[in-house]
Amino acid sequence: MSKLKSDCFMKKSLGWIKWKLYWQNQSPLKRREPWFCKPAIKWLKNMDISKFRILEYGGGGSTLYFSDRCESVETIEKTKIWQRIICTKLRNANHCFVEKPSGEYDLILIDSIRNRKKEFRIAKEFVKKGGIIIFDNIDRYPEARQEMVVEFKGWASDRAGLTCTGVWIK
């Protein structure tokens, strides 16, 4: 095997090992927290969201986090297997999966694997005046990044680099 192929194989193998260790020991589902950078999680933990109605595009650790702390959580999650995994970990009955937004929300999270730019446009219509949109991995979306009021930059548990979480307020 050539040196280049060997290096590529090692990187793929190490990536898989890191991924396996992460999911066994550091999963956001296990920690019951969002998959954001650490400064954004710290900011969120300092907010009183007990009366919030929340919508999230993309479920996971954030679903569990919000369900443990707020009045209601609606999640748009297209992957049925992932929905079942999340449901097995919920402690409260204040959560449901939905197909689309309905009504107004205090907070909307954009953290899906779908079309985040489109989700951001839609979220602006459904967030209350004074409400918050949290846009994770905003560093990948320069057009939306320009609209953020606050941007948190830091390490996330699963990533080998810095990531950014943006906050938009209506």
N, CA, C and O of each residue as an XYZ file, in Angstrom:
680
protein
N       0.860     -1.173      0.000
C       0.000      0.000      0.000
C       0.906      1.236      0.000
O       1.875      1.307      0.755
N       0.577      2.197     -0.850
C       1.390      3.412     -0.919
C       1.239      4.219      0.360
O       0.286      4.037      1.118
N       2.191      5.112      0.589
C       2.162      5.957      1.784
C       0.886      6.799      1.815
O       0.260      6.944      2.866
N       0.501      7.353      0.663
C      -0.695      8.189      0.590
C      -1.946      7.385      0.947
O      -2.780      7.838      1.731
N      -2.072      6.185      0.365
C      -3.234      5.344      0.676
C      -3.224      4.914      2.130
O      -4.273      4.852      2.772
N      -2.046      4.618      2.651
C      -1.914      4.203      4.040
C      -2.346      5.332      4.981
O      -3.073      5.098      5.946
N      -1.888      6.566      4.689
C      -2.268      7.720      5.501
C      -3.775      7.948      5.456
O      -4.402      8.228      6.477
N      -4.346      7.825      4.260
C      -5.787      8.018      4.103
C      -6.545      6.955      4.902
O      -7.520      7.263      5.588
N      -6.093      5.712      4.808
C      -6.735      4.623      5.552
C      -6.649      4.884      7.051
O      -7.628      4.677      7.768
N      -5.492      5.335      7.536
C      -5.311      5.605      8.963
C      -6.252      6.725      9.420
O      -6.866      6.631     10.483
N      -6.361      7.780      8.612
C      -7.248      8.888      8.977
C      -8.685      8.418      9.055
O      -9.415      8.786      9.975
N      -9.101      7.592      8.078
C     -10.466      7.071      8.099
C     -10.668      6.165      9.309
O     -11.704      6.238      9.969
N      -9.700      5.326      9.603
C      -9.812      4.413     10.748
C      -9.846      5.189     12.052
O     -10.664      4.902     12.926
N      -8.957      6.178     12.190
C      -8.939      6.981     13.410
C     -10.240      7.770     13.554
O     -10.762      7.928     14.657
N     -10.754      8.260     12.431
C     -12.023      8.968     12.467
C     -13.138      8.067     12.960
O     -13.971      8.486     13.764
N     -13.158      6.841     12.487
C     -14.192      5.896     12.910
C     -14.047      5.577     14.394
O     -15.044      5.512     15.113
N     -12.824      5.380     14.854
C     -12.592      5.074     16.270
C     -13.044      6.246     17.135
O     -13.715      6.049     18.149
N     -12.677      7.471     16.736
C     -13.102      8.655     17.482
C     -14.621      8.737     17.510
O     -15.216      9.012     18.552
N     -15.244      8.499     16.364
C     -16.693      8.552     16.278
C     -17.321      7.522     17.208
O     -18.263      7.834     17.935
N     -16.806      6.302     17.188
C     -17.336      5.227     18.028
C     -17.192      5.584     19.514
O     -18.135      5.410     20.286
N     -16.034      6.074     19.908
C     -15.820      6.466     21.298
C     -16.739      7.614     21.683
O     -17.288      7.645     22.785
N     -16.899      8.547     20.771
C     -17.758      9.693     21.042
C     -19.184      9.236     21.327
O     -19.775      9.622     22.335
N     -19.727      8.426     20.450
C     -21.114      8.005     20.610
C     -21.317      7.107     21.818
O     -22.413      7.061     22.377
N     -20.285      6.398     22.225
C     -20.425      5.558     23.407
C     -20.334      6.376     24.688
O     -20.997      6.060     25.676
N     -19.518      7.424     24.674
C     -19.208      8.116     25.922
C     -19.623      9.579     25.983
O     -19.839     10.103     27.075
N     -19.739     10.245     24.858
C     -19.930     11.688     24.871
C     -21.166     12.149     24.106
O     -21.281     13.332     23.784
N     -22.052     11.280     23.821
C     -23.213     11.623     23.013
C     -24.037     12.747     23.639
O     -24.290     12.734     24.844
N     -24.459     13.726     22.823
C     -25.366     14.758     23.320
C     -26.644     14.148     23.890
O     -27.252     14.717     24.796
N     -27.050     13.006     23.370
C     -28.222     12.325     23.926
C     -27.939     11.876     25.350
O     -28.791     11.999     26.231
N     -26.753     11.362     25.567
C     -26.375     10.910     26.911
C     -26.264     12.096     27.865
O     -26.690     12.015     29.017
N     -25.693     13.188     27.385
C     -25.527     14.387     28.221
C     -26.804     15.215     28.297
O     -26.910     16.113     29.133
N     -27.778     14.922     27.429
C     -29.047     15.653     27.381
C     -28.806     17.160     27.169
O     -29.373     18.002     27.865
N     -27.959     17.461     26.203
C     -27.696     18.873     25.900
C     -27.526     19.057     24.398
O     -27.240     18.102     23.676
N     -27.703     20.293     23.931
C     -27.561     20.563     22.495
C     -26.150     20.277     22.004
O     -25.198     20.209     22.782
N     -26.045     20.113     20.713
C     -24.776     19.809     20.060
C     -24.129     21.098     19.565
O     -23.633     21.162     18.440
N     -24.137     22.126     20.416
C     -23.569     23.430     20.066
C     -22.135     23.518     20.575
O     -21.618     22.612     21.228
N     -21.510     24.662     20.242
C     -20.213     24.958     20.843
C     -20.444     25.272     22.330
O     -21.527     25.702     22.727
N     -19.430     25.053     23.117
C     -19.552     25.189     24.577
C     -20.029     26.575     25.027
O     -20.880     26.644     25.914
N     -19.522     27.688     24.460
C     -20.012     29.007     24.906
C     -21.517     29.200     24.670
O     -22.185     29.852     25.473
N     -22.056     28.641     23.580
C     -23.493     28.760     23.311
C     -24.301     27.945     24.321
O     -25.371     28.376     24.751
N     -23.802     26.782     24.696
C     -24.488     25.963     25.699
C     -24.504     26.696     27.039
O     -25.522     26.715     27.732
N     -23.377     27.296     27.396
C     -23.296     28.043     28.652
C     -24.300     29.201     28.650
O     -24.992     29.418     29.645
N     -24.385     29.937     27.553
C     -25.340     31.041     27.420
C     -26.773     30.533     27.573
O     -27.576     31.124     28.295
N     -27.083     29.437     26.892
C     -28.431     28.878     26.946
C     -28.788     28.420     28.361
O     -29.925     28.597     28.799
N     -27.838     27.841     29.068
C     -28.104     27.351     30.428
C     -28.405     28.491     31.401
O     -29.003     28.261     32.452
N     -28.004     29.701     31.067
C     -28.280     30.855     31.922
C     -29.633     31.509     31.640
O     -30.009     32.471     32.310
N     -30.360     30.996     30.659
C     -31.676     31.553     30.312
C     -32.776     30.797     31.049
O     -32.680     29.589     31.267
N     -33.808     31.519     31.425
C     -34.990     30.877     31.984
C     -35.935     30.578     30.823
O     -36.579     31.483     30.293
N     -36.016     29.327     30.437
C     -36.866     28.936     29.316
C     -38.071     28.120     29.792
O     -38.729     27.458     28.989
N     -38.354     28.164     31.068
C     -39.402     27.324     31.651
C     -40.787     27.553     31.028
O     -41.596     26.626     30.987
N     -41.068     28.747     30.553
C     -42.381     29.061     29.962
C     -42.337     29.088     28.428
O     -43.316     29.467     27.785
N     -41.221     28.692     27.854
C     -41.034     28.790     26.409
C     -41.772     27.698     25.644
O     -41.890     26.555     26.085
N     -42.261     28.102     24.483
C     -42.741     27.169     23.467
C     -41.633     27.135     22.416
O     -41.281     28.170     21.850
N     -41.091     25.961     22.158
C     -39.899     25.825     21.322
C     -40.178     24.942     20.112
O     -40.879     23.934     20.200
N     -39.609     25.348     18.981
C     -39.612     24.544     17.766
C     -38.166     24.291     17.402
O     -37.330     25.192     17.467
N     -37.875     23.054     17.017
C     -36.521     22.778     16.545
C     -36.562     22.028     15.229
O     -37.339     21.093     15.038
N     -35.702     22.469     14.332
C     -35.462     21.764     13.085
C     -34.281     20.840     13.350
O     -33.140     21.292     13.443
N     -34.554     19.568     13.468
C     -33.511     18.586     13.766
C     -33.507     18.261     15.245
O     -33.263     19.132     16.080
N     -33.774     17.021     15.566
C     -33.833     16.598     16.962
C     -32.548     15.929     17.419
O     -31.692     15.574     16.609
N     -32.428     15.764     18.728
C     -31.259     15.115     19.312
C     -31.119     15.504     20.765
O     -32.102     15.544     21.505
N     -29.895     15.792     21.173
C     -29.642     16.208     22.547
C     -30.414     17.458     22.917
O     -30.839     17.610     24.062
N     -30.599     18.354     21.959
C     -31.353     19.585     22.222
C     -32.812     19.270     22.558
O     -33.415     19.947     23.391
N     -33.375     18.259     21.924
C     -34.753     17.858     22.203
C     -34.902     17.474     23.665
O     -35.849     17.889     24.332
N     -33.964     16.684     24.157
C     -33.989     16.241     25.549
C     -33.755     17.422     26.488
O     -34.432     17.558     27.508
N     -32.796     18.270     26.136
C     -32.486     19.451     26.942
C     -33.727     20.339     27.095
O     -34.107     20.699     28.209
N     -34.354     20.686     25.961
C     -35.520     21.562     25.998
C     -36.705     20.897     26.707
O     -37.397     21.542     27.496
N     -36.937     19.629     26.433
C     -38.047     18.921     27.051
C     -37.924     18.894     28.576
O     -38.927     18.950     29.287
N     -36.695     18.810     29.067
C     -36.457     18.810     30.510
C     -36.693     20.185     31.143
O     -36.866     20.276     32.358
N     -36.704     21.266     30.335
C     -36.676     22.608     30.901
C     -37.775     23.562     30.452
O     -37.909     24.637     31.036
N     -38.556     23.221     29.453
C     -39.505     24.216     28.939
C     -40.945     23.695     28.938
O     -41.215     22.541     29.270
N     -41.836     24.572     28.559
C     -43.265     24.234     28.559
C     -43.614     23.226     27.468
O     -44.298     22.236     27.726
N     -43.134     23.486     26.232
C     -43.409     22.543     25.143
C     -42.323     22.606     24.078
O     -41.704     23.644     23.844
N     -42.116     21.463     23.446
C     -41.120     21.342     22.380
C     -41.763     20.626     21.203
O     -42.375     19.570     21.361
N     -41.617     21.210     20.030
C     -42.032     20.563     18.790
C     -40.793     20.389     17.940
O     -39.978     21.304     17.813
N     -40.655     19.211     17.360
C     -39.466     18.899     16.574
C     -39.856     18.483     15.172
O     -40.713     17.621     14.979
N     -39.215     19.106     14.198
C     -39.347     18.670     12.809
C     -38.131     17.782     12.551
O     -37.008     18.268     12.408
N     -38.371     16.499     12.495
C     -37.308     15.506     12.293
C     -37.837     14.481     11.310
O     -38.818     13.795     11.594
N     -37.205     14.371     10.169
C     -37.700     13.504      9.094
C     -37.262     12.039      9.242
O     -37.904     11.151      8.681
N     -36.205     11.780      9.971
C     -35.674     10.426     10.081
C     -36.420      9.645     11.160
O     -36.269      9.921     12.350
N     -37.212      8.687     10.745
C     -38.078      7.933     11.667
C     -37.280      7.153     12.714
O     -37.685      7.099     13.875
N     -36.175      6.559     12.330
C     -35.357      5.799     13.293
C     -34.829      6.744     14.376
O     -34.840      6.408     15.560
N     -34.372      7.918     13.964
C     -33.854      8.908     14.915
C     -34.978      9.379     15.841
O     -34.750      9.598     17.031
N     -36.185      9.535     15.299
C     -37.334      9.903     16.126
C     -37.555      8.862     17.229
O     -37.784      9.217     18.385
N     -37.485      7.586     16.866
C     -37.698      6.525     17.856
C     -36.624      6.535     18.934
O     -36.920      6.325     20.110
N     -35.376      6.778     18.538
C     -34.280      6.843     19.509
C     -34.521      7.976     20.495
O     -34.377      7.794     21.704
N     -34.888      9.147     19.980
C     -35.166     10.301     20.842
C     -36.323      9.987     21.797
O     -36.245     10.279     22.990
N     -37.388      9.396     21.270
C     -38.572      9.089     22.098
C     -38.238      8.174     23.274
O     -38.835      8.301     24.343
N     -37.303      7.267     23.094
C     -36.952      6.348     24.188
C     -36.254      7.073     25.328
O     -36.178      6.550     26.439
N     -35.743      8.273     25.064
C     -34.975      8.996     26.076
C     -35.741     10.168     26.705
O     -35.248     10.793     27.643
N     -36.928     10.464     26.199
C     -37.722     11.565     26.744
C     -38.260     11.208     28.127
O     -38.655     10.070     28.378
N     -38.269     12.201     29.021
C     -38.792     12.010     30.383
C     -40.160     12.648     30.578
O     -40.898     12.275     31.489
N     -40.499     13.606     29.727
C     -41.730     14.380     29.889
C     -42.662     14.203     28.702
O     -42.248     13.755     27.633
N     -43.903     14.552     28.899
C     -44.910     14.447     27.832
C     -45.119     15.782     27.126
O     -46.150     15.978     26.483
N     -44.177     16.688     27.232
C     -44.326     18.022     26.633
C     -43.697     18.119     25.246
O     -43.440     19.223     24.766
N     -43.446     16.992     24.600
C     -42.774     16.967     23.309
C     -43.631     16.276     22.263
O     -44.358     15.329     22.563
N     -43.536     16.769     21.014
C     -44.149     16.048     19.892
C     -43.356     16.336     18.611
O     -42.700     17.370     18.478
N     -43.440     15.399     17.692
C     -42.863     15.596     16.370
C     -43.936     16.197     15.481
O     -45.096     15.788     15.530
N     -43.544     17.174     14.664
C     -44.484     17.849     13.770
C     -43.901     17.887     12.365
O     -42.701     17.699     12.165
N     -44.770     18.131     11.408
C     -44.341     18.223     10.007
C     -43.925     19.643      9.626
O     -43.053     19.845      8.782
N     -44.582     20.642     10.282
C     -44.295     22.042      9.951
C     -44.631     22.912     11.155
O     -45.348     22.470     12.053
N     -44.124     24.144     11.189
C     -44.424     25.051     12.307
C     -45.891     25.438     12.338
O     -46.563     25.476     11.307
N     -46.380     25.727     13.545
C     -47.753     26.230     13.693
C     -47.798     27.164     14.892
O     -47.370     26.799     15.987
N     -48.305     28.345     14.688
C     -48.365     29.316     15.773
C     -47.044     30.044     15.940
O     -46.188     30.036     15.056
N     -46.901     30.675     17.103
C     -45.678     31.433     17.390
C     -44.850     30.723     18.447
O     -45.380     30.050     19.330
N     -43.552     30.887     18.338
C     -42.609     30.231     19.246
C     -41.722     31.267     19.921
O     -41.408     32.312     19.350
N     -41.332     30.954     21.141
C     -40.396     31.818     21.872
C     -38.963     31.609     21.381
O     -38.150     32.532     21.364
N     -38.684     30.374     20.986
C     -37.340     30.024     20.541
C     -37.451     28.984     19.437
O     -38.222     28.031     19.539
N     -36.669     29.183     18.381
C     -36.596     28.204     17.292
C     -35.127     27.853     17.085
O     -34.269     28.727     16.959
N     -34.866     26.566     17.054
C     -33.507     26.066     16.827
C     -33.399     25.523     15.410
O     -34.254     24.761     14.959
N     -32.354     25.917     14.724
C     -32.076     25.385     13.394
C     -30.794     24.564     13.491
O     -29.694     25.100     13.626
N     -30.975     23.247     13.418
C     -29.837     22.331     13.547
C     -30.134     21.021     12.814
O     -29.830     19.936     13.309
N     -30.725     21.140     11.642
C     -31.099     19.940     10.894
C     -30.051     19.611      9.835
O     -29.077     20.340      9.649
N     -30.274     18.507      9.156
C     -29.391     18.143      8.044
C     -30.041     18.512      6.714
O     -29.547     18.132      5.653
N     -31.119     19.231      6.769
C     -31.857     19.624      5.570
C     -31.381     20.995      5.075
O     -30.186     21.286      5.098
N     -32.310     21.821      4.635
C     -32.010     23.123      4.055
C     -32.091     24.212      5.125
O     -33.163     24.775      5.349
N     -30.994     24.509      5.775
C     -31.000     25.452      6.901
C     -31.331     26.878      6.477
O     -31.971     27.613      7.230
N     -30.905     27.275      5.285
C     -31.232     28.636      4.836
C     -32.742     28.811      4.692
O     -33.295     29.836      5.092
N     -33.399     27.816      4.123
C     -34.860     27.861      3.983
C     -35.519     27.818      5.362
O     -36.471     28.556      5.617
N     -35.026     26.973      6.235
C     -35.579     26.872      7.590
C     -35.451     28.202      8.334
O     -36.353     28.581      9.082
N     -34.346     28.906      8.138
C     -34.147     30.209      8.767
C     -35.185     31.212      8.269
O     -35.750     31.968      9.059
N     -35.435     31.217      6.964
C     -36.462     32.116      6.394
C     -37.831     31.824      7.009
O     -38.556     32.745      7.387
N     -38.175     30.558      7.108
C     -39.473     30.166      7.676
C     -39.527     30.512      9.166
O     -40.537     31.015      9.658
N     -38.442     30.240      9.867
C     -38.396     30.490     11.316
C     -38.669     31.956     11.641
O     -39.320     32.252     12.643
N     -38.188     32.862     10.823
C     -38.412     34.293     11.054
C     -39.903     34.638     11.082
O     -40.315     35.573     11.769
N     -40.698     33.891     10.341
C     -42.140     34.140     10.301
C     -42.850     33.614     11.551
O     -43.901     34.132     11.928
N     -42.286     32.596     12.190
C     -42.971     31.917     13.290
C     -42.425     32.243     14.679
O     -42.996     31.807     15.679
N     -41.343     32.991     14.757
C     -40.818     33.360     16.070
C     -41.531     34.616     16.554
O     -41.777     35.537     15.776
N     -41.862     34.649     17.842
C     -42.556     35.802     18.437
C     -41.682     37.045     18.387
O     -40.462     36.950     18.250
N     -42.300     38.198     18.497
C     -41.538     39.442     18.635
C     -40.740     39.333     19.933
O     -41.299     39.026     20.985
N     -39.463     39.580     19.859
C     -38.577     39.403     21.005
C     -38.083     37.971     21.145
O     -37.276     37.671     22.025
N     -38.571     37.080     20.269
C     -38.165     35.675     20.303
C     -36.780     35.465     19.707
O     -36.192     36.368     19.113
N     -36.284     34.266     19.881
C     -34.898     33.938     19.537
C     -34.854     32.816     18.517
O     -35.612     31.849     18.601
N     -33.953     32.959     17.546
C     -33.620     31.855     16.648
C     -32.155     31.518     16.904
O     -31.282     32.381     16.814
N     -31.902     30.266     17.220
C     -30.529     29.780     17.378
C     -30.194     28.991     16.123
O     -30.905     28.053     15.762
N     -29.119     29.369     15.464
C     -28.704     28.763     14.200
C     -27.337     28.134     14.429
O     -26.324     28.831     14.486
N     -27.315     26.808     14.561
C     -26.044     26.137     14.828
C     -25.230     25.983     13.545
O     -25.779     25.878     12.448
N     -23.929     25.974     13.708
C     -22.964     25.875     12.598
C     -23.134     27.023     11.607
O     -23.025     26.832     10.396
N     -23.400     28.206     12.128
C     -23.638     29.381     11.292
C     -22.427     29.710     10.428
O     -22.566     30.366      9.396
N     -21.249     29.265     10.833
C     -20.033     29.519     10.064
C     -20.106     28.912      8.658
O     -19.337     29.312      7.783
N     -20.990     27.981      8.428
C     -21.147     27.354      7.108
C     -22.119     28.107      6.200
O     -22.284     27.748      5.034
N     -22.764     29.153      6.732
C     -23.815     29.858      5.997
C     -23.555     31.359      6.028
O     -24.163     32.066      6.831
N     -22.671     31.861      5.175
C     -22.272     33.274      5.228
C     -23.419     34.274      5.087
O     -23.401     35.323      5.731
N     -24.420     33.965      4.250
C     -25.536     34.912      4.060
C     -26.312     35.079      5.366
O     -26.620     36.199      5.772
N     -26.623     33.971      6.012
C     -27.369     34.018      7.281
C     -26.488     34.551      8.404
O     -26.980     35.200      9.328
N     -25.207     34.284      8.327
C     -24.272     34.713      9.379
C     -24.285     36.230      9.538
O     -24.140     36.738     10.650
N     -24.455     36.943      8.455
C     -24.469     38.408      8.496
C     -25.650     38.954      9.295
O     -25.605     40.091      9.765
N     -26.700     38.160      9.451
C     -27.904     38.614     10.153
C     -27.883     38.323     11.656
O     -28.765     38.784     12.381
N     -26.913     37.582     12.124
C     -26.883     37.188     13.532
C     -26.578     38.375     14.435
O     -25.770     39.238     14.089
N     -27.227     38.414     15.591
C     -27.015     39.467     16.581
C     -25.824     39.097     17.460
O     -25.019     39.951     17.830
N     -25.728     37.820     17.784
C     -24.642     37.298     18.613
C     -24.116     36.039     17.937
O     -24.876     35.268     17.351
N     -22.813     35.846     18.027
C     -22.223     34.622     17.503
C     -21.282     34.047     18.551
O     -20.385     34.730     19.046
N     -21.501     32.794     18.873
C     -20.642     32.092     19.820
C     -19.689     31.209     19.026
O     -20.089     30.519     18.089
N     -18.441     31.245     19.414
C     -17.439     30.441     18.723
C     -16.696     29.619     19.764
O     -16.296     30.140     20.805
N     -16.515     28.354     19.484
C     -15.793     27.512     20.436
C     -15.789     26.064     20.012
O     -16.183     25.709     18.901
N     -15.334     25.246     20.928
C     -15.238     23.813     20.691
C     -16.577     23.158     20.981
O     -17.300     23.559     21.893
N     -16.888     22.153     20.198
C     -18.053     21.299     20.465
C     -17.511     19.898     20.731
O     -16.426     19.549     20.265
N     -18.241     19.124     21.454
C     -17.765     17.815     21.887
C     -17.384     16.884     20.750
O     -16.504     16.040     20.924
N     -18.008     17.008     19.610
C     -17.805     16.044     18.540
C     -16.874     16.513     17.439
O     -16.575     15.741     16.528
N     -16.412     17.733     17.490
C     -15.702     18.292     16.341
C     -14.233     18.531     16.641
O     -13.844     18.839     17.768
N     -13.435     18.380     15.600
C     -12.001     18.573     15.744
C     -11.613     19.994     15.357
O     -10.505     20.211     14.866
N     -12.467     20.932     15.558
C     -12.179     22.315     15.234
C     -13.211     23.219     15.862
O     -14.170     22.768     16.488
N     -12.992     24.512     15.678
C     -13.946     25.471     16.221
C     -15.220     25.479     15.396
O     -15.191     25.240     14.189
N     -16.314     25.748     16.039
C     -17.597     25.864     15.360
C     -18.318     27.087     15.909
O     -17.972     27.595     16.975
N     -19.316     27.553     15.179
C     -20.034     28.764     15.578
C     -21.529     28.499     15.683
O     -22.108     27.759     14.887
N     -22.131     29.116     16.673
C     -23.575     29.080     16.865
C     -24.050     30.525     16.870
O     -23.573     31.340     17.661
N     -24.990     30.840     15.985
C     -25.486     32.204     15.884
C     -26.831     32.372     16.561
O     -27.605     31.422     16.686
N     -27.101     33.602     17.000
C     -28.378     33.930     17.640
C     -28.955     35.146     16.906
O     -28.283     36.157     16.702
N     -30.220     35.006     16.522
C     -30.975     36.076     15.873
C     -32.170     36.395     16.744
O     -32.846     35.482     17.216
N     -32.447     37.668     16.970
C     -33.576     38.073     17.809
C     -34.525     38.925     16.980
O     -34.101     39.856     16.295
N     -35.806     38.601     17.046
C     -36.811     39.322     16.277
C     -37.160     40.642     16.953
O     -37.995     41.393     16.448
